[in-house]
């Protein structure tokens, strides 16, 4: 914990460029804050909660994760990856249930970091990751069509096909003015990056959309365009208003906020048990997203992150943020990349980004209420396209082995058609099966022929088996199955295990069974070139010198000499 903060301070002091670095990180933080401000609101709106809760997340979680995590340049906050997971929680348990689930996910993330699981999360296969992200992108894009076109009556409930059907039925109600605002915003978002301007495209696009909406609203009531202020209302400390409240995040118990249909949640073991699957999904996705972001950031910045500390930092941020109205957060690749390109080199830039958003709430909240919902939908459509990574998706289908393509399509389909809880469980299961299957293919056991035993004539009563690869529950019996099926003339079996990299308990039990089977046939087993730590494991499992029926040799040549000695002492 705090490894990124401590490491960056140490390096900057050693380089004697503290003041220059502080200036660069302040500028980077403001730049990222400009980008994160509308994104945080849009992602909160996407899960059917008020935009201020996305801003609270960027402030509290963004600052805490940066200070306690393992990456110097990660920018954390609400991300699109969570949208598909969080919508069902909000619909079923309300805002209070969402905050409780986020707090539980924070605890799980801390435990994962303490258990040093950071490296394990990084080995999730690429098809699984792309399947998730592409599916999330499709769902997010589908959900934004309603606001982008200004449709009325298109309910965003039910399964995916129901949502699509609702949108199709509502198409006749399209609002041309809102569609125009959305189209202009989306066009600027698409074109602006080609201009290579240092001004964030999000700022220009939303400003243009807001001005256009304001002009249209002055053409008459029939041309009114829905905005954040016209859709969202708040009630804080006895004061009600429209849009975003101009107040800083305040402490409150997560379960004290409204649950489903405005009712307050009852804190109980049943509530935590019901939210546990969702919390596990949030934690797994948060860990995956933050560590993938850290790997990308390492490549861009030339720095190395600490994956376990990053998980702990993400956990702390997600544990504390719900007490200030923050929804689940994780590291965001787009905002992190913008931070690095703007000159961010230490957690200070993330802290400045959070403070910038805090000041924006305090002084600019009324102006933020003028942003059109169609413009926010356009922004999320762009986010959905970027995270879908369509070019990688189709490239995998074109070049990948059939098993990888199957995993990709399965994860994508489950994410779109069902929900992320199912997709994460099945995806991780497929990843494990794929890993086991490929390890099984790497492990083999075969009988050596005489010409493969260099400079030595192989006697007819000696058989040499060569075992390659790891011996675990998926490979042990497959690699060792032929050992007990030997010629009746064989009296000595040499097992060459020079290339065995690991042995688990299944392999140990299989080895014990082989020793017993060979002993019944009066055959001695000589294990050659097995690593000492694995010999120790076998001896602990009871596979050791058993009345001369099993011996160990340092290499194949020594094993052959032991075979000669056995033959000399027992000519029969």
Secondary structure, DSSP 8 states (H G I E B T S, - for coil): --HHHHHHHHHHHHHT-HHHHHHHHHHHHHHHHHHHHHHHHHHHHHTTS-HHHHHHHHHHHHHHHHHHSS-SS--EE--GGGHHHHHHHHHHHHHHHHHHHHHHHHHHHHHHHHTT-HHHHTT--HHHHHHHHHHHHHHHHHHHHHHHHT-SS----SSHHHHHHHHHHHGGG--HHHHHHHHHHHHHHHHHGGGT-SS-HHHHHHHHHHHHHHHHHTT-GGG---BHHHH-EEEETTEEEES--S-------GGGSB-GGG-B----HHHHHHHHHHHHHHHHHHHHHHHHHHHHHHHHHS----HHHHHHHHHHHHHHHGGGT----EE-HHHHHHHHHTT--STHHHHHHHHHHHHHHHHHHHHHTTSBHHHHHHHHHHHHHHHHTHHHHHHHHHHS-HHHHHHHHHHHHHHHHS-HHHHHHHHHHHHHHHHHHHHHHH-EEEE--GGGSTT----TTEEEEEEES-BSTTTHHHHHTTTT---TT--EEEEEEEE---B-HHHHHHHHHHHHHHHHTT-EEEEES--HHHHHHHHHTT-S--TTSEEEESSHHHHHHHHHHHHHH---
